[in-house]
Amino acid sequence: MKQEHPGLFANPTIGGIQIVEKPSDMEAAEQTGAEHLLAKGLTSQWARLGLLYENEAFRVVRDPVRFPGGRLGIYFRILMKEQMMPGSVVLAVYQERVI
């Protein structure tokens, strides 16, 4: 999915939650997520990274991330299919003004 839609995986230039790509960071993020879930009495299987669910309208993904404080972990995103499709926009202009 990243090769098809690289913009969906772009990190903010300053601050924010960063998607990690280094394999050792990805493994550490998944492990930290699993430990966090186990501490809450939940299954560690919910820490699995990648595409979790897809239907005709959206995809649910779990990313390995670094939070603003530096902690590694996991983060869910819901990606609407419209975000992944090329498109175009037409702006109406009348008397040299966009209406």
DSSP file (Angstrom, degrees, kcal/mol; ACC not computed):
  #  RESIDUE AA STRUCTURE BP1 BP2  ACC     N-H-->O    O-->H-N    N-H-->O    O-->H-N    TCO  KAPPA ALPHA  PHI   PSI    X-CA   Y-CA   Z-CA
    1    1 A M     >        0   0    0      0, 0.0     4,-2.2     0, 0.0     0, 0.0   0.000 360.0 360.0 360.0 -33.8    0.0    0.0    0.0
    2    2 A K  T  4  +     0   0    0      1,-0.2     7,-0.2     2,-0.2     6,-0.1   0.887 360.0  51.2 -65.5 -37.6    2.9    2.4    0.7
    3    3 A Q  T  4 S+     0   0    0      1,-0.2    -1,-0.2     2,-0.2     0, 0.0   0.884 114.7  43.8 -65.9 -36.6    4.3    2.0   -2.8
    4    4 A E  T  4 S+     0   0    0      1,-0.2    -2,-0.2     2,-0.1    -1,-0.2   0.831 130.8  21.3 -75.5 -33.2    0.8    2.8   -4.3
    5    5 A H    ><  +     0   0    0     -4,-2.2     3,-1.6     1,-0.1     4,-0.3  -0.527  65.0 163.1-137.2  66.1    0.0    5.7   -1.9
    6    6 A P  G >  S+     0   0    0      0, 0.0     3,-1.8     0, 0.0    -1,-0.1   0.799  72.7  67.2 -60.3 -29.3    3.3    7.2   -0.4
    7    7 A G  G >  S+     0   0    0      1,-0.3     3,-1.0     2,-0.2    -5,-0.1   0.765  90.3  63.6 -63.1 -24.6    1.5   10.4    0.7
    8    8 A L  G <  S+     0   0    0     -3,-1.6    -1,-0.3     1,-0.2    -6,-0.1   0.617 106.7  44.7 -73.3 -10.9   -0.5    8.4    3.2
    9    9 A F  G <  S+     0   0    0     -3,-1.8     2,-0.3    -4,-0.3    -1,-0.2   0.204  81.9 126.1-117.3  13.2    2.7    7.5    5.0
   10   10 A A    <   -     0   0    0     -3,-1.0     3,-0.0    -4,-0.1    -3,-0.0  -0.551  53.2-137.0 -75.2 135.2    4.4   11.0    5.0
   11   11 A N        -     0   0    0     -2,-0.3     7,-0.1     1,-0.1     5,-0.1  -0.622  24.7-100.4 -89.3 150.5    5.4   12.2    8.4
   12   12 A P        -     0   0    0      0, 0.0     3,-0.1     0, 0.0    -1,-0.1  -0.373  27.6-128.1 -64.1 150.3    4.9   15.8    9.6
   13   13 A T  S    S+     0   0    0      1,-0.2     2,-0.4    -3,-0.0     3,-0.1   0.830  93.4  30.4 -71.6 -30.8    8.0   17.9    9.3
   14   14 A I  S    S-     0   0    0      1,-0.0    -1,-0.2     0, 0.0     0, 0.0  -0.991 117.9 -36.2-133.1 126.7    7.8   19.1   12.9
   15   15 A G  S    S+     0   0    0     -2,-0.4    -1,-0.0    -3,-0.1    52,-0.0  -0.045  80.7 100.7  64.8-165.0    6.4   17.2   15.9
   16   16 A G  S    S-     0   0    0     -5,-0.1     2,-0.5    -3,-0.1    -1,-0.1  -0.099  85.5 -40.2  78.3-179.5    3.4   15.0   15.7
   17   17 A I        -     0   0    0     50,-0.1     2,-0.5    48,-0.0    50,-0.2  -0.718  60.5-151.3 -84.4 127.5    3.2   11.2   15.6
   18   18 A Q  E     -A   66   0A   0     48,-2.4    48,-2.6    -2,-0.5     2,-0.5  -0.870   9.9-134.3-105.1 128.4    5.9    9.8   13.3
   19   19 A I  E     -A   65   0A   0     -2,-0.5     2,-0.3    46,-0.2    46,-0.3  -0.699  28.0-139.6 -76.0 126.3    5.5    6.5   11.4
   20   20 A V        +     0   0    0     44,-2.4    -1,-0.0    -2,-0.5    52,-0.0  -0.656  25.8 177.6 -92.0 147.4    8.7    4.5   11.9
   21   21 A E        +     0   0    0     -2,-0.3    -1,-0.1     5,-0.0    44,-0.0   0.561  46.7 106.4-121.8 -18.7   10.3    2.6    9.0
   22   22 A K  S >> S-     0   0    0      1,-0.1     4,-2.5     2,-0.0     3,-0.6  -0.512  71.7-132.3 -67.3 126.5   13.5    1.2   10.4
   23   23 A P  H 3> S+     0   0    0      0, 0.0     4,-2.5     0, 0.0     5,-0.2   0.851 105.1  51.0 -51.5 -41.2   12.9   -2.6   11.0
   24   24 A S  H 3> S+     0   0    0      1,-0.2     4,-2.1     2,-0.2     5,-0.1   0.883 112.1  47.3 -66.8 -35.7   14.3   -2.6   14.5
   25   25 A D  H <> S+     0   0    0     -3,-0.6     4,-2.6     2,-0.2    -1,-0.2   0.876 110.7  52.6 -69.3 -37.5   12.0    0.4   15.5
   26   26 A M  H  X S+     0   0    0     -4,-2.5     4,-2.3     2,-0.2    -2,-0.2   0.926 111.2  46.0 -63.3 -44.5    9.0   -1.3   13.9
   27   27 A E  H  X S+     0   0    0     -4,-2.5     4,-2.5    -5,-0.2    -2,-0.2   0.912 113.6  49.1 -64.1 -42.6    9.7   -4.5   15.9
   28   28 A A  H  X S+     0   0    0     -4,-2.1     4,-2.7     2,-0.2    -2,-0.2   0.891 110.7  50.6 -64.9 -39.4   10.1   -2.5   19.1
   29   29 A A  H  X S+     0   0    0     -4,-2.6     4,-2.4     2,-0.2    -2,-0.2   0.919 111.8  47.1 -64.1 -43.7    6.9   -0.5   18.5
   30   30 A E  H  X S+     0   0    0     -4,-2.3     4,-2.3     2,-0.2    -2,-0.2   0.907 113.5  48.6 -64.4 -41.6    5.0   -3.7   17.9
   31   31 A Q  H  X S+     0   0    0     -4,-2.5     4,-2.6     2,-0.2    -2,-0.2   0.919 111.5  49.1 -64.8 -44.2    6.5   -5.3   21.1
   32   32 A T  H  X S+     0   0    0     -4,-2.7     4,-2.3     1,-0.2    -2,-0.2   0.912 111.5  50.1 -61.3 -42.6    5.7   -2.2   23.1
   33   33 A G  H  X S+     0   0    0     -4,-2.4     4,-2.1     2,-0.2    -1,-0.2   0.907 110.5  49.6 -61.5 -42.3    2.1   -2.2   21.8
   34   34 A A  H  X S+     0   0    0     -4,-2.3     4,-2.6     2,-0.2    -2,-0.2   0.912 111.0  49.2 -63.5 -43.3    1.8   -5.9   22.7
   35   35 A E  H  X S+     0   0    0     -4,-2.6     4,-2.3     1,-0.2    -1,-0.2   0.896 109.6  52.2 -63.1 -40.4    3.1   -5.3   26.2
   36   36 A H  H  X S+     0   0    0     -4,-2.3     4,-0.8     2,-0.2    -1,-0.2   0.913 111.8  46.2 -61.8 -43.6    0.7   -2.4   26.7
   37   37 A L  H ><>S+     0   0    0     -4,-2.1     5,-2.7     1,-0.2     3,-0.8   0.919 111.3  51.1 -65.9 -44.2   -2.2   -4.6   25.6
   38   38 A L  H ><5S+     0   0    0     -4,-2.6     3,-1.9     1,-0.3    -2,-0.2   0.880 104.4  58.0 -61.2 -38.3   -1.2   -7.5   27.9
   39   39 A A  H 3<5S+     0   0    0     -4,-2.3    -1,-0.3     1,-0.3    -2,-0.2   0.773 106.5  49.9 -62.5 -25.3   -0.9   -5.1   30.8
   40   40 A K  T <<5S-     0   0    0     -4,-0.8    -1,-0.3    -3,-0.8    -2,-0.2   0.349 123.5-106.4 -93.1   5.1   -4.6   -4.3   30.3
   41   41 A G  T < 5S+     0   0    0     -3,-1.9    -3,-0.2     1,-0.3     2,-0.2   0.690  80.4 127.4  78.8  18.7   -5.5   -7.9   30.1
   42   42 A L      < -     0   0    0     -5,-2.7    -1,-0.3    -6,-0.1     2,-0.2  -0.576  67.6 -85.9-104.0 168.2   -6.0   -7.9   26.3
   43   43 A T    >   -     0   0    0     -2,-0.2     3,-1.2     1,-0.1    -1,-0.1  -0.518  22.5-141.2 -76.7 138.9   -4.6  -10.1   23.7
   44   44 A S  G >  S+     0   0    0      1,-0.2     3,-2.0    -2,-0.2    -1,-0.1   0.652  94.0  81.1 -72.0 -14.1   -1.2   -9.2   22.2
   45   45 A Q  G >  S+     0   0    0      1,-0.3     3,-1.6     2,-0.2    -1,-0.2   0.757  78.0  70.6 -61.9 -22.8   -2.5  -10.2   18.8
   46   46 A W  G <  S+     0   0    0     -3,-1.2    -1,-0.3     1,-0.3    -2,-0.1   0.505  85.3  68.4 -73.3  -1.9   -4.1   -6.8   18.6
   47   47 A A  G <   +     0   0    0     -3,-2.0    -1,-0.3     2,-0.1    -2,-0.2   0.438  69.3 129.5 -92.9  -0.6   -0.6   -5.3   18.3
   48   48 A R    <   -     0   0    0     -3,-1.6     2,-0.1    -4,-0.1    14,-0.0  -0.303  54.1-133.4 -58.4 133.4   -0.1   -6.8   14.8
   49   49 A L        +     0   0    0     12,-0.1     2,-0.2    25,-0.0    14,-0.2  -0.457  57.1  33.6 -87.0 158.9    1.0   -4.2   12.3
   50   50 A G  E    S-B   62   0A   0     12,-2.7    12,-2.2    -2,-0.1     2,-0.4  -0.608 101.3  -0.7 106.8-159.9   -0.3   -3.5    8.8
   51   51 A L  E     +B   61   0A   0     10,-0.2    10,-0.2    -2,-0.2     3,-0.1  -0.579  54.6 172.3 -73.4 121.7   -3.7   -3.8    7.1
   52   52 A L  E     +     0   0A   0      8,-3.2     2,-0.3    -2,-0.4     9,-0.2   0.776  62.6   0.1 -99.9 -35.0   -6.3   -5.0    9.6
   53   53 A Y  E     -B   60   0A   0      7,-1.4     7,-2.8     2,-0.0    -1,-0.4  -0.992  57.1-176.9-157.7 146.9   -9.5   -4.6    7.7
   54   54 A E  E     +B   59   0A   0     -2,-0.3     2,-0.2     5,-0.2     5,-0.2  -0.985   9.6 158.6-149.2 138.9  -10.7   -3.5    4.3
   55   55 A N        -     0   0    0      3,-2.3    -2,-0.0    -2,-0.3     0, 0.0  -0.735  60.7 -74.2-138.7-166.4  -14.1   -3.1    2.6
   56   56 A E  S    S+     0   0    0     -2,-0.2     3,-0.1     1,-0.2    25,-0.0   0.674 127.3  36.6 -70.0 -15.3  -15.4   -1.1   -0.3
   57   57 A A  S    S-     0   0    0      1,-0.3    24,-2.9    24,-0.1    25,-0.4   0.768 120.5  -1.5-107.7 -32.8  -15.3    2.2    1.6
   58   58 A F  E     - C   0  80A   0     22,-0.3    -3,-2.3    23,-0.1     2,-0.3  -0.958  49.7-132.7-155.2 168.6  -12.3    2.2    3.9
   59   59 A R  E     -BC  54  79A   0     20,-2.3    20,-2.9    -2,-0.3     2,-0.5  -0.957  14.4-147.8-124.4 146.2   -9.2    0.4    5.2
   60   60 A V  E     +BC  53  78A   0     -7,-2.8    -8,-3.2    -2,-0.3    -7,-1.4  -0.977  23.8 178.5-113.6 124.2   -8.1    0.1    8.8
   61   61 A V  E     -BC  51  77A   0     16,-2.6    16,-2.4    -2,-0.5     2,-0.5  -0.909  23.3-147.1-124.5 152.7   -4.3    0.0    9.4
   62   62 A R  E     -BC  50  76A   0    -12,-2.2   -12,-2.7    -2,-0.3    14,-0.2  -0.983  23.5-162.4-119.4 119.8   -2.1   -0.2   12.5
   63   63 A D  E     - C   0  75A   0     12,-3.1    12,-1.8    -2,-0.5     2,-0.5  -0.725  22.3-122.2-103.2 148.2    1.2    1.7   12.1
   64   64 A P  E     + C   0  74A   0      0, 0.0   -44,-2.4     0, 0.0     2,-0.3  -0.799  49.4 175.9 -82.1 127.2    4.4    1.4   14.1
   65   65 A V  E     -AC  19  73A   0      8,-2.9     8,-2.2    -2,-0.5     2,-0.5  -0.864  39.1-135.4-135.1 163.2    5.0    4.9   15.4
   66   66 A R  E     -AC  18  72A   0    -48,-2.6   -48,-2.4    -2,-0.3     6,-0.2  -0.990  31.7-140.9-115.5 120.7    7.1    7.2   17.6
   67   67 A F    >   -     0   0    0      4,-3.2     3,-3.0    -2,-0.5   -50,-0.1  -0.357  31.0 -97.1 -77.3 161.7    5.0    9.5   19.7
   68   68 A P  T 3  S+     0   0    0      0, 0.0    -1,-0.1     0, 0.0   -53,-0.1   0.786 124.7  56.5 -51.8 -31.8    6.0   13.1   20.3
   69   69 A G  T 3  S-     0   0    0      2,-0.1    -2,-0.0     1,-0.1    -3,-0.0   0.525 123.0-104.3 -78.2  -4.2    7.6   12.2   23.7
   70   70 A G  S <  S+     0   0    0     -3,-3.0     2,-0.2     1,-0.3    -1,-0.1   0.265  75.2 137.8 102.5 -10.7    9.8    9.6   21.9
   71   71 A R        -     0   0    0     -5,-0.1    -4,-3.2     1,-0.1    -1,-0.3  -0.470  48.1-133.9 -72.6 136.9    8.0    6.5   23.0
   72   72 A L  E     +C   66   0A   0     -6,-0.2     2,-0.3    -2,-0.2    -6,-0.2  -0.621  45.7 123.3 -85.4 150.3    7.5    3.8   20.4
   73   73 A G  E     -C   65   0A   0     -8,-2.2    -8,-2.9    -2,-0.2     2,-0.3  -0.936  53.8 -73.2-175.9-162.1    4.1    2.2   20.0
   74   74 A I  E     -C   64   0A   0     -2,-0.3     2,-0.3   -10,-0.2   -26,-0.0  -0.862  33.1-169.8-120.9 154.2    1.2    1.4   17.7
   75   75 A Y  E     -C   63   0A   0    -12,-1.8   -12,-3.1    -2,-0.3     2,-0.2  -0.991  15.1-135.0-148.3 132.7   -1.4    3.7   16.2
   76   76 A F  E     -C   62   0A   0     -2,-0.3     2,-0.3   -14,-0.2   -14,-0.2  -0.594  20.0-175.8 -85.5 147.2   -4.6    3.0   14.3
   77   77 A R  E     -C   61   0A   0    -16,-2.4   -16,-2.6    -2,-0.2     2,-0.6  -0.995  17.4-149.6-138.0 144.7   -5.7    4.9   11.2
   78   78 A I  E     -C   60   0A   0     -2,-0.3     2,-0.6   -18,-0.2   -18,-0.2  -0.968  17.4-162.9-110.2 119.0   -8.9    4.6    9.2
   79   79 A L  E     -C   59   0A   0    -20,-2.9   -20,-2.3    -2,-0.6     2,-0.2  -0.903  11.2-140.6-108.3 116.8   -8.2    5.5    5.5
   80   80 A M  E >   -C   58   0A   0     -2,-0.6     3,-1.4   -22,-0.2     4,-0.5  -0.522  17.9-126.5 -73.4 141.1  -11.1    6.3    3.4
   81   81 A K  G >  S+     0   0    0    -24,-2.9     3,-1.5     1,-0.3     4,-0.3   0.816 107.8  66.2 -59.4 -31.1  -10.9    4.9   -0.2
   82   82 A E  G >  S+     0   0    0    -25,-0.4     3,-1.1     1,-0.3    -1,-0.3   0.842  94.4  59.7 -60.3 -30.8  -11.5    8.4   -1.6
   83   83 A Q  G <  S+     0   0    0     -3,-1.4    -1,-0.3     1,-0.2    -2,-0.2   0.720 105.8  48.9 -67.2 -20.0   -8.1    9.4   -0.2
   84   84 A M  G <  S+     0   0    0     -3,-1.5    -1,-0.2    -4,-0.5    -2,-0.2   0.376  95.2  85.7-103.0   3.0   -6.4    6.7   -2.2
   85   85 A M  S <  S-     0   0    0     -3,-1.1     2,-0.0    -4,-0.3     0, 0.0  -0.878  78.6-119.7-109.5 135.6   -8.0    7.5   -5.6
   86   86 A P        +     0   0    0      0, 0.0     2,-0.3     0, 0.0    -2,-0.1  -0.373  45.1 162.0 -65.5 151.2   -6.7   10.0   -8.0
   87   87 A G        -     0   0    0     -2,-0.0     2,-0.3     2,-0.0    -5,-0.0  -0.906  27.8-134.2-155.3-177.9   -9.1   12.8   -8.8
   88   88 A S        -     0   0    0     -2,-0.3     2,-0.4     2,-0.0     0, 0.0  -0.961   8.6-144.7-145.0 162.1   -9.5   16.2  -10.2
   89   89 A V        -     0   0    0     -2,-0.3     2,-0.5     2,-0.0    -2,-0.0  -0.984   5.1-154.5-130.5 139.8  -11.3   19.4   -9.3
   90   90 A V        -     0   0    0     -2,-0.4     2,-0.5     2,-0.0    -2,-0.0  -0.972   9.1-160.0-115.6 124.5  -12.9   21.9  -11.5
   91   91 A L        -     0   0    0     -2,-0.5     2,-0.4     8,-0.0    -2,-0.0  -0.903  16.3-132.7-104.8 126.7  -13.2   25.5  -10.3
   92   92 A A        -     0   0    0     -2,-0.5     7,-2.9     2,-0.0     2,-0.4  -0.623  21.5-162.5 -78.7 132.5  -15.8   27.7  -11.9
   93   93 A V  E     +D   98   0B   0     -2,-0.4     2,-0.4     5,-0.3     5,-0.2  -0.965  12.3 175.0-119.6 131.6  -14.5   31.2  -12.9
   94   94 A Y  E >  S-D   97   0B   0      3,-3.0     3,-1.0    -2,-0.4    -2,-0.0  -0.989  73.7  -8.3-137.4 126.0  -16.7   34.1  -13.6
   95   95 A Q  T 3  S-     0   0    0     -2,-0.4    -1,-0.1     1,-0.3     3,-0.1   0.912 130.4 -55.1  51.3  47.9  -15.4   37.6  -14.3
   96   96 A E  T 3  S+     0   0    0      1,-0.2     2,-0.4    -3,-0.0    -1,-0.3   0.693 118.6 107.1  63.0  23.1  -11.9   36.5  -13.3
   97   97 A R  E <  S-D   94   0B   0     -3,-1.0    -3,-3.0     0, 0.0     2,-0.4  -0.988  73.2-119.5-130.6 141.1  -13.1   35.2   -9.9
   98   98 A V  E      D   93   0B   0     -2,-0.4    -5,-0.3    -5,-0.2    -7,-0.0  -0.639 360.0 360.0 -75.0 129.1  -13.5   31.7   -8.6
   99   99 A I              0   0    0     -7,-2.9    -6,-0.1    -2,-0.4    -1,-0.1   0.418 360.0 360.0-111.6 360.0  -17.2   31.2   -7.7
